[in-house]
Amino acid sequence: MLETERRDPASQALPDHSVVPAVWSRITNLDVDRGEGSWLITRDGQRYLDYSSGIGVTNTGHAHPRVAAAVAAQAARLLHGQQNILYHEPGLRLYDRLRTLLPGGPWQAFLSNSGAEAVEASVKLARAATGRPAIIAFRYGYHGRTAQTMALTTAKDVYRAAFEPLPGSVYHTAYPYCYRAPGGPHSPDACTCDWEAQLDLTFHQFIYPDRVAAVIIEPVLGEGGYIVPPPGFLPRLREITRQHGILLIADEVQTGFGRTGELFAVKHWNVEPDIVVMAKGIASGLPLSGILARADLMAQWKPGTHGGTYGGNVVSCAAANATLDVIEDEGLVANARERGLQFLAGLRALAARYPSVGDARGLGLMVALEFVRPGVGDGRVPDPDLTKRIQAEALARHLIVLTAGTYVNVIRIIPPLVTTADEVALALSILDESLAAAGA
Ligand SMILES: Cc1ncc(COP(=O)(O)O)c(C=O)c1O
């Protein structure tokens, strides 16, 4: 073989999939060549409607031309500009821009690489700024796979159960999951969940409130099953945390950057957290994450007590600036709201026709169906097998959707925010066929 042939990837057969370790549990076995907007195109030219958005990342769609151009231009100038060593223009612009994205504050951003890393940063800052040790998180919550973030996570056993011992001083309390409330399912608008009493018990049984640095919450639960809280929940949680001098950390890794029909989900309830965690949609797929924190808290974080080699990578920052331009210029937050309403109405219509749909819910373009075994038990017994079959039937019809929930009985749908009304209608009709084919 000629040396030039050996170096040309196109002339070589692809290695077998088994080179990738099995720890990456698989959702599809597609060999993808490229992406365009809401679509992924395989090496053999098949088109798939990607309503996973790479787990909530490609909010601007795959390979948005403005983002791709910004990345290419920056990559040709500087690939790595380490944050302790120098300042770079994309970073300065992004730091400045991020602090204007939420009312209140004043805010200051910190930039890192992954969602879990940013959650770790939020916990370190909360402890450093308050001098308190404990963190309260919510049952069904997901915050990542590093040791600290596993300790915060309870969405599903697989995320943590094999990895004890985990960092301590983390306490979990009840989230208002209205569909699975002990007294029976009810509408979030008339919530009777006892989350506030459970939090009070946590303070009386486990940890004094004045020893708690922060409460961390996903404004809409992601991996736990796309659970939208009742309207009074976050405002009341904010009141309680303020009363005890506890910081409120909003983990907006999945809900952020327009996903729920607001730039950040906390805006739906006019709640001002002390720290917001950002990742996923921030840079359209390049690795970037960060926190937005009250500037007075950030000022208490001593130089050198946190950082990292790659945080705030210059190419990722260029991608993030272009992403924010696209979100603004193309009205993606409004589109998420409108397409979300269209999707939820369609899912509710499916729920009325298929007895296995226990609940249809969502906010913006974060929507889900929860599947149960009708007529069994109290009517809410989870049906993960059916859920898996529906996901497979959808994939066979070229629609990629994900699952979620503690019992993996939720189909979760995360379209890119550029998706069109026609694409949503197509996805709904594929889901209809898939539910019928799977015996829902
Ligand atoms: C709410 C939330 N927090 C944190 C994370 C962890 O982000 P990453 O996978 O980038 O570490 C995720 C990832 O799904 C998430 O949904």
The ligand as an ORCA input file, in Angstrom:
! r2SCAN-3c Opt
* xyz 0 1
  C     -28.914     18.600     34.275
  C     -27.578     18.044     33.935
  N     -26.528     18.362     34.708
  C     -25.294     17.918     34.423
  C     -25.063     17.085     33.354
  C     -23.679     16.569     33.079
  O     -23.184     17.139     31.906
  P     -21.950     16.440     31.131
  O     -22.486     15.168     30.558
  O     -21.566     17.456     30.096
  O     -20.891     16.219     32.140
  C     -26.131     16.732     32.516
  C     -25.927     15.829     31.358
  O     -26.818     15.230     30.824
  C     -27.421     17.225     32.816
  O     -28.475     16.901     32.060
*
